[in-house]
Amino acid sequence: VGQCPVGLEQQPGLADAGLPGEEYDLSAPGLHLGEEVRQDVELARAGNRVLRLKGGDPFVFGRGGEEALALATAGVPYRLIPGVTAGLAGLTAAAIPATFRGINRAIILAAGYGAADDRFDWAALARTGQPIVLYMAMRNLATIADELMRGGLPPTTPAAVVVAATTADERVVVSTLGRVATDAQDHLLGMPSIVVIGEIVDMRERLLSGFRSAEREAAR
């Protein structure tokens, strides 16, 4: 990182990592993926070593695949550094195991954006009976919850919202599928956040007695 002259950030605050040289904030409003990649290509072809910083794993709802394909198409060589996706790391930070023997044999990662205007089959996910982790779902959480209940998940299915996981601002609100959208609104929960729905949420209470989380440390 220290040898990279140009840092390109996706999320606000990442530019504070101490990168030398000029930094370009590609998260500015109105800057779309095509423009981001165009700038990546232009900077690389100008002889710069370009670092594109992202949170989590760039290939899990981070548009990393689309950007890498565009670079490959343009003939620009690149390297990929894997990360830990927020949908899994956030659960561990909240003492919610993504998998637990006897509870689930799979876990579903799904993007919550676009739920109000597309025909995604949420009922099909509900019928699997496996835990569901939602990214970027706060705006459409009520719609998604309704669709999952129509698909057969009981309103009493455990659910939780994890906000700002692993930071001093971490908050965890445990709820149920029938109430999670209301509880998120009542607690003024915002972004960044993940939502988890399924029986694994109930393990949190059993694990908390000896667990030291960022949320608890911040409260001390």
N, C-alpha and C positions, 0 to 999 in steps of 0.2 A: 504493500500500500504506500509506504513512504517513498517509493521510487516512481510513483505514477504522477505525471504532471497535470493531469486533468481529471477532476472527480465529477462524476455525474450522479446526482442523487435522485432517488424516487420519493423518499419520505422526508418531511421536514425534520431538521435536527441532525441528520446524518452527515451533513457537510462540516460539522464541528469535529470531525475525526482527525484533524490536523494534516490534511493533505496539502502538499506544497503546490504552488502554481495556481492558475485560475480555476475557479469552480463554477459549474453551470448547473443551475437549479432547473431540472427538467420536470419538476412537479408543478410548475406554474399553471394557473388556470388557462384552459384553452389549448394547451400543448398536448397533442394526441400522439398515439404510438408512432404513426408515420413520421411525424416531425422529430420525435425523440431519436428514432433510428437514423433519420437523415442526418441529424447533428452528430450522432455517434460515428457514422461513416465519414462525414466531412472532416471531423477532428482526427480520426485515425489516418485518413489519407493525407492529412497535412503533417504527418509524422509524429503525432501525439500518442502517448500510451494512455488509453482512456479506461477509467474505472467506473463501473456502473454499480452503485450501492443500492441494495434492496434489503428490506426486512424479511425474515423468515427464509424460505427456500424459493429461489427465483422461478422454479418450474412448477410451483403449486400456487395457482391463482395469483401469480406475480408477473404474468405476461413475458416471462423469460424465454419461453419456447418461441413465441412470436418474434421477439427481438433477435434471438440467436438465428432463426431461420432467415430473417432479413439480412443479417450480417453475412451469413453463409452465401446467400444469393448475390450479395454485393461483392463477394470475394474478399471480405475483411476477416483475417484470422482472429480468433478470440479464445479465451479460456473461461471455464465455468468453475465456480467454487460453490459446492452444495451448502445448504443451510438446514436448519431445523424448522419446519413449518409451524406457524403459530397455532394451527388447529390441534397439534399434538403437544408442543411445548407449553402452550397455555393451559392445557388440561393438567399436565404434571405440576405446573406452578400452583394450581388451585387444589392439588391433592385429589384429583379425579383421574383414576387410571383409564387410559384409552382402551385397554383390554383387560379382562379379568376372567380367570378360569371359572366356568360355570355360569357366567353372565352373557358373554358375547364371543362370537367366533370371527367377527369382522367389525369394521368401523367405517362409516361413510363420511367422506368429506364433500361438502356441497357449497356452492356459491349462492348467497341469498339475493344478490342483486338481479333485477329484471323479473322478479317473481310476480309483479303486478301486471306485467304486460306480455308475458310469454306463456307457452303452453307446457311448461316443464311438469312432468308427472310426479308430483310430490307424493301422491297416494302410493305409487310403486315403491318408493323408499320406505313409506310407513309399513307396507306389507312385509318387508324383510325382517322386521322385528329387531334390527340391529341399531346400535347408537348412531346418531347423526350429528355431525359437527358442521355448523354453519359459519361461513365467512361473510362479512359485509352484508349482514342480514337485518340490521336494526330497523331500517326504513320499511322493510316488508315483513317484519316478524309476525305481525298479526295475521297477515294473509297466509304465510307459510304454516303457521300453527293451525289455522283453520283447515288448510288442505291436508295436513298430516292427520288431523282428527277425522276428517272425512274418509281418509284412507284406512282408518281402523285403529289408530293409536288412541288409547284412552286419554281423556283430559287430565287424569292423575299421573300420567307418565312423568317421571322426574325430569327436570330441566334446570339449566344454570346458565348464567351469563358471566363471562370472565372479561373484565375490562382492564386494559393496560397491564397485561400479565408481565410479571417479573420486575416491574418498576415500583417505585415508591407510591405511585398512584393506583396500584392494583386494587380492584374491587371484585368481589364475587358475590353474586346474588343467586341463591338457590330458590327454585320455584317449581311449578308444574307446567306441562304443555298448555293446559287450559288458562293459565294465569301469566305465563312468562312475558307476553307482550305488555300486559297491564303493569306488571311489576317493574319491567324495564323502564317504562314511562314514569311510574311513580317514584322510582329511585334516580331519575334523571341520568340514566346510563347512556353513554355516548360511544364514540369510537376512540381508539381501535378496540374492537371487542370480538369475541367468538361466542357462539351459543352452542351448547351441547344438550342433546335430548336423548334420554335413555336411562336404563337402570344403573349404569355405571355411576351416575351422579350420586346415588345413595351411598356409595362407598366413601365419599368425602367426609361425612360426619364420623364414620368409624375410623378414618385415618388421621383426623385432625389433632387428636390428643397429644401426639408427639411431633407434630409437623410445624416447622417454622417457615412461613411463606413471606414473600415481599410485603403482602398486605398486612400481616401481623407485625412484621418488623417496623413498618411505617407507623403503626399505631402505638408503638412503645414509647 
